[in-house]
Amino acid sequence: MARLALVVGIALCTFGYSKCVFVSNTGGTDTGGGIDNGGGTGTLATTLILRDSTGLASTSFRFGESIRFDLEVRNRTAATVNLVFPDAQIYDFVVLDSNTTRVRWRWSENMTFAPGATELSFDPYSSKSYSVVWDGVQSNGNQLPPGDYRARGVLVFDEFASDPIAANEQGSPLVNFTVR
């Protein structure tokens, strides 16, 4: 177990900052914010907010500026929701060219996750948040050039690996952004 913790710690230091926060909203009210996936009728509401290097929500970034991806997944129901993942990977983030499915960067690329099923449980009306800071370096090792792009954050689901824009309430809507 200590070795696993060491490997995870090294991976986080090597691949960038990442965190998970549990937020409970047991009052059952909608706290709003972000982009709501599913038009307000699904079990889960998944939102993605991009933040600039000052921490402000933004869709416009300077060339070479780090981008923070804040993913929130909220259980909209009065029932507990349980999700099961095939390994230790729970979430992922992806950057795509505008109007295509060409992946420029995927947070989990070249990462290894501990084998074995992982269960994630959402209490009624609660949410979980995941954040990753990306330095703007694409999967090919080059800095993301100026242009228009789309980002998405997800709790990993089967279709996501082959189709990062597949409809699923575990994935946020695509967020358009610009690098200038």
N, C-alpha and C positions, 0 to 999 in steps of 0.2 A: 504494500500500500504506500509506503514511504517513497519507493521508486516511482510509482505512478504519479504521486504528487510532485516529485522532482521533475519528471518528464513534462508534466503539464505546465509547471512554472517556467521551465526552460522554453517551451513552445510559446508561451505568452510573451516572454521577453524577446524571443527571436522574431516572432511574427507580428508583434505590435500589441498594443494595449487592448484589453477586453474585460468587460465586467458583466455581471448579472445582478439585478436588483429585484427583490420581491416587494411588490406594493400591494397592500390590501385596501379594498374599498368596500367594506362590508355593508355600507349603507345602501348599496345597490343603485346609486345614482351615476349617471354618465358624466364623467369629468371633462370630456371633450378633448380637443387638441389633436393635431396631426390629421392624417388622411384616413378616413374610415373605410375599411374594405368590406364589401358585401352589401352596401346600401343600407346598413342598419338592421338587417334581418337575420344574420347568421349567429351561430353560437359564439364565435370568436371575432373580435375586432382587432385587426392588425394594422399598425401605423408605422411609418418610417419618416423621421425628420433628419435632414442633413444639417450639420452645423459647421461653421467656419472656425478658423483657428482661435477666435475670441470667444467661441461658445454660443454665438448667436445663430438662430435658425436662418438658413440661406439656401438659395438655389444658384448662386453665382460665386465662383471661387477664382482666386488668382492662380496663374500657372505655378505649380510647385507647392501650393498651399495644402496642408493636411485637411482632410474632411472627416468629421466624426459622424458615424451612422448610429442613430438612436432608434432602436426597434422596440415597440411596445405591443404586447399581445394581451388582450383583455377578454375575460370570460364575461359575456353579457347576461348569463343566465343565473337562476337561483340554484342550479345543480352543479356539483363538482364535475369538471371535465378532466379526463385522463388521456394523455397522448403517450404512445410508445414509439421509441426510435430504435433502429437496429443496432446502433452503437452509441458511443458517448457524444457524438455530434448532435446538438440540439438545434442550432441556428446557423444561418449563413447570410452573406451579403454578396451582391453581384453588381458590377457596373457594365453597362451595355452601350454600344453605339446608339445614337438617336435613330429611331424608326427601323432598327434591325434587331436580330437576336445575337449579333456578334459580341461575345463576352470579351471585355477588355481586362477585367480583374474579377477574381472570385476569392473571397476571404479564405476559404478552406482549401484552396488549391495547394497541393504538395504537403498537406497536413495529414497526420495519422491520428486516428481517434481510437480509444480503447474499445476492444470488441465487447459484445454483450449488450443486451437490451437495456435501454435507459428509459425510465418512466418520468413524465413530467405531469404534475397534478395542479390544476387551477381550482382553488376554492371558489364558491359562488361570488360573482362580481369582483373578482380579484384580477390583478394583472402581473405580468413579469416583463422586465425590461432588459435588453442586451445592448451594449455599446461597443463599437470598434472604431479605432482611429486609423485611417488609411493615409499613408504618406504620398499617395498619388502615383506610385510606381505600378505600372501595368504588369500583367503576367509575363510579358516578354522582357521585363527588366528596364524598359524605357519609361520616362515620365509621361503621364497622360497629356497629350497636346491640347492646345486651345480648341474648343469646339463644343457641340451640344451632345449630351449624354443622358442616360437613364439609369437609375439605381433601384434596387429592390432588396428588402430584407425579408427573411422567412424563418419560420420554424420548419425545419427540413421535412419535406414530403416526397413521396416516391418520384413523381414526375419532374421535380425541380432539377435533378441532375441532367436530364436530357432536354428539358424545356424550361429555362429559367423564367419565362413569362407565363407559364401554365396557370390557369385560374385555380385558386385554392384559398380558402379563408385563413390558412396558416401563412400566407404570403401577403405582403403589403402591395398596394397598387404601385405601379411604376412612378417614380419621382423624377421629373425632368430637371436637369441642372446644366449649367454652362461653366466651362473653364475659359477664362479670358487671358 
